[in-house]
Amino acid sequence: MQVIIKEYNNQDRHSRRIMQSLMVAVLEIISRSMIRKIPVQFPDDKKFMELLLFIQYNLLDKEKMTKHYLTSKFNISLHYFSEYFKRHAQESFQDYLIKSKLRLAETRILFSDTQFKEIAYDLGFTDSSHLNKMMKKFYSRTLTDIKRDGQRTK
């Protein structure tokens, strides 16, 4: 928080973007803390929560977001992984990854001035059209809708 305050007082051409990035990081830390306080009922659930946390921390690392890597790291059979993930998350692994990236995209759209094409590239989408298509498919909203609605609430 001290760095955010320092950047607020600094007010050079990079300060706003740095403050936005730091705020996203603070929100992620809060989110992580909240997830840790969720009561775990079964040992298997704890393992799955660890898997989800790992995914969130490494979401943009393509090498770590493969089934091969995750099954090895969490000692889950490669053939069983898809069924295991879907049973616990009520959605496929791929859908979960895409939705997680879309939530990041939404946050960046709302809290930064980053262009859609840059957000798409950073999150591993082909281009802003691909990102927009996925946002529409999963959340029935376009990138422009999100930006416009966010500006209305300011």
C-alpha positions as CSV (number, residue, x, y, z in Angstrom):
1,M,0.0,0.0,0.0
2,Q,2.9,2.3,0.7
3,V,4.1,1.9,-2.9
4,I,0.7,2.8,-4.2
5,I,0.6,5.9,-2.0
6,K,4.1,6.8,-3.2
7,E,3.1,6.5,-6.8
8,Y,0.0,8.5,-6.2
9,N,2.1,11.3,-4.8
10,N,4.7,10.9,-7.6
11,Q,2.3,11.5,-10.4
12,D,4.6,11.0,-13.4
13,R,3.5,9.5,-16.7
14,H,3.8,6.0,-15.4
15,S,2.2,6.4,-12.0
16,R,-1.4,5.7,-13.0
17,R,-0.6,2.4,-14.7
18,I,1.7,1.3,-11.9
19,M,-1.0,2.1,-9.4
20,Q,-3.6,0.1,-11.4
21,S,-1.3,-2.9,-11.6
22,L,-0.5,-2.7,-7.9
23,M,-4.2,-2.5,-7.1
24,V,-4.8,-5.7,-9.1
25,A,-2.1,-7.4,-7.2
26,V,-3.6,-6.3,-3.9
27,L,-7.0,-7.6,-5.0
28,E,-5.3,-10.9,-5.9
29,I,-3.7,-11.1,-2.4
30,I,-7.1,-10.5,-0.8
31,S,-8.7,-13.1,-3.0
32,R,-6.0,-15.6,-2.0
33,S,-6.6,-14.9,1.7
34,M,-10.3,-15.4,1.3
35,I,-9.8,-18.8,-0.5
36,R,-7.6,-20.0,2.3
37,K,-10.4,-19.4,4.8
38,I,-12.9,-21.6,2.9
39,P,-13.5,-24.6,5.1
40,V,-12.2,-27.9,3.5
41,Q,-14.5,-30.8,4.1
42,F,-12.6,-33.7,2.5
43,P,-8.9,-34.3,1.9
44,D,-9.5,-34.4,-1.8
45,D,-11.0,-31.0,-1.7
46,K,-7.8,-29.5,-0.2
47,K,-5.8,-31.0,-3.0
48,F,-8.2,-29.5,-5.5
49,M,-8.1,-26.1,-3.8
50,E,-4.3,-26.2,-4.0
51,L,-4.6,-27.1,-7.7
52,L,-6.9,-24.0,-8.3
53,L,-4.6,-21.7,-6.4
54,F,-1.6,-23.0,-8.4
55,I,-3.6,-22.4,-11.6
56,Q,-4.5,-18.8,-10.6
57,Y,-0.9,-18.0,-9.7
58,N,0.5,-19.5,-12.9
59,L,-2.4,-18.8,-15.3
60,L,-0.3,-17.0,-17.9
61,D,2.5,-19.6,-17.9
62,K,1.7,-21.8,-20.8
63,E,4.1,-24.6,-19.8
64,K,2.6,-24.9,-16.3
65,M,-1.0,-24.8,-17.7
66,T,-0.8,-28.2,-19.4
67,K,-2.4,-31.3,-18.2
68,H,0.9,-33.1,-18.3
69,Y,2.6,-30.6,-16.0
70,L,-0.4,-30.4,-13.6
71,T,-0.9,-34.1,-13.3
72,S,2.8,-34.6,-12.6
73,K,2.9,-31.8,-10.0
74,F,-0.3,-32.9,-8.2
75,N,0.2,-36.6,-8.6
76,I,-3.0,-37.2,-10.6
77,S,-3.3,-39.7,-13.4
78,L,-3.3,-38.0,-16.8
79,H,-6.2,-40.1,-17.9
80,Y,-8.2,-39.3,-14.8
81,F,-7.4,-35.5,-14.7
82,S,-10.3,-34.3,-16.9
83,E,-12.8,-36.3,-14.9
84,Y,-11.3,-35.2,-11.6
85,F,-11.3,-31.5,-12.6
86,K,-14.8,-31.6,-14.0
87,R,-16.2,-33.4,-10.9
88,H,-14.8,-30.8,-8.6
89,A,-15.2,-27.6,-10.7
90,Q,-18.4,-28.6,-12.5
91,E,-16.7,-27.4,-15.7
92,S,-14.0,-28.6,-18.0
93,F,-10.3,-27.7,-17.3
94,Q,-10.2,-25.7,-20.6
95,D,-13.4,-23.8,-19.8
96,Y,-12.0,-23.0,-16.4
97,L,-8.8,-21.6,-17.9
98,I,-10.6,-19.5,-20.4
99,K,-13.0,-18.1,-17.9
100,S,-10.1,-17.3,-15.5
101,K,-8.4,-15.4,-18.3
102,L,-11.6,-13.6,-19.2
103,R,-12.0,-12.4,-15.6
104,L,-8.4,-11.0,-15.8
105,A,-9.3,-9.4,-19.1
106,E,-12.4,-7.8,-17.5
107,T,-10.3,-6.5,-14.6
108,R,-7.8,-4.9,-17.0
109,I,-10.5,-3.4,-19.1
110,L,-12.2,-1.8,-16.1
111,F,-9.1,-0.7,-14.2
112,S,-6.6,0.3,-16.9
113,D,-6.4,2.1,-20.2
114,T,-4.7,-0.8,-21.9
115,Q,-5.9,-1.5,-25.5
116,F,-8.0,-4.6,-26.1
117,K,-5.4,-6.0,-28.5
118,E,-2.7,-5.7,-25.9
119,I,-4.9,-7.4,-23.2
120,A,-5.7,-10.2,-25.7
121,Y,-2.0,-10.7,-26.5
122,D,-1.0,-10.7,-22.8
123,L,-3.6,-13.3,-21.9
124,G,-2.7,-15.6,-24.8
125,F,-5.6,-14.9,-27.1
126,T,-5.0,-14.7,-30.9
127,D,-6.2,-11.1,-31.1
128,S,-8.9,-8.8,-29.7
129,S,-11.5,-10.4,-31.9
130,H,-10.8,-13.8,-30.4
131,L,-10.9,-12.4,-26.9
132,N,-14.2,-10.6,-27.7
133,K,-15.7,-13.8,-29.2
134,M,-14.8,-15.8,-26.0
135,M,-16.2,-13.0,-23.7
136,K,-19.4,-13.1,-25.7
137,K,-19.6,-16.9,-25.7
138,F,-19.0,-17.3,-21.9
139,Y,-20.4,-14.1,-20.5
140,S,-22.7,-12.7,-23.2
141,R,-20.9,-9.4,-23.1
142,T,-18.5,-7.7,-25.5
143,L,-15.3,-6.0,-24.5
144,T,-16.9,-2.7,-25.4
145,D,-19.9,-3.4,-23.2
146,I,-17.6,-4.1,-20.2
147,K,-15.7,-0.8,-20.8
148,R,-18.9,1.2,-21.3
149,D,-20.6,-0.2,-18.2
150,G,-17.4,0.4,-16.2
151,Q,-17.3,4.0,-17.2
152,R,-20.9,4.5,-16.2
153,T,-20.3,3.4,-12.7
154,K,-17.3,5.8,-12.2
